Amino acid sequence: MLFNIYISDQPISPHTLVGDFADDKAILTTSSDPVLASSYIQNYLNTLESWYKTWGVKMNEAKSIHDTFALHHSICPTLFLNNQPLSPAQCVQYLGILTDRRLTWKPHIISKTHTLNDRFHLLRPLLTSKHMKLSNKLLLYKLQLRPIWTYGI
């Protein structure tokens, strides 16, 4: 309950959308002008900084990144958190889903394919065994392989 009170007290902005999950936070805004979008995010980061200082919470600048999603190449101003520049990223992972600057599924699908292949190679002796029932093989597939493939797609 205290966590819900704590979360509901966080500042809001009319220009940003915030996604919270445990200790992960995603701050989103939309604009056709990348400079304006960066300005919205920077203003919200400044507000959030002062709120976190009031509550005695330290934000980790080293783990914080920013990315600009656009269909065309654009250069955005550098964002700052606690007077430290945030490093730009080519690919962002949030809640296990990877997205690139053009919002394609390519990095996510490549990552899931590698993970699935690794898991399949570990399970291959069991799945190709003649001594294991087909129902058990299906159960292995449903428990170990299908969740990897279906998460985020």
Steps between C-alpha positions, in 0.01 A plus 500: 500500500783740581648435157169596334489825698862568407436436129180703487684802641752514213478810281308491174530708186245570227764436231644170624378148559673301773516122526607355834578140581682424826814715478484553123358819357433596139421861415340553160390801301397559141577789271588555137784724622778304676625812679154562648469134602839516672392819676187327637707209627767726652239710682345185643842363601572825685166476684564135579851580631366747755223258603750216550728727704205589723429131560870410536512272196814484286464453125780311328621706205732221387206265441281765338487531121295686246392423149312694238263293291459644152439386146756749370845583630487778753740631758363576844659714766676317780287433806638544851423322825657643815718718274641187333435443127288196422661269249306454176413144403443331166281232656295520820377214717199556725327211675685252282395650167769645275422789267727688266481861382256418221274296731552176310486157659834395349721514814230335711443217252876442457545486878207262546622278215844467663345428841261246350779325306715479814213353701409257221858371480492435875171310470584321175608170667166482680287612208660253257499209743305195386439401862304812593128519441371751250280658770810568712681649202202725438502602866871588476429709192211682670697568819848574366481617139164658427519768776830627357354532153166653596614764751478843344369388163 
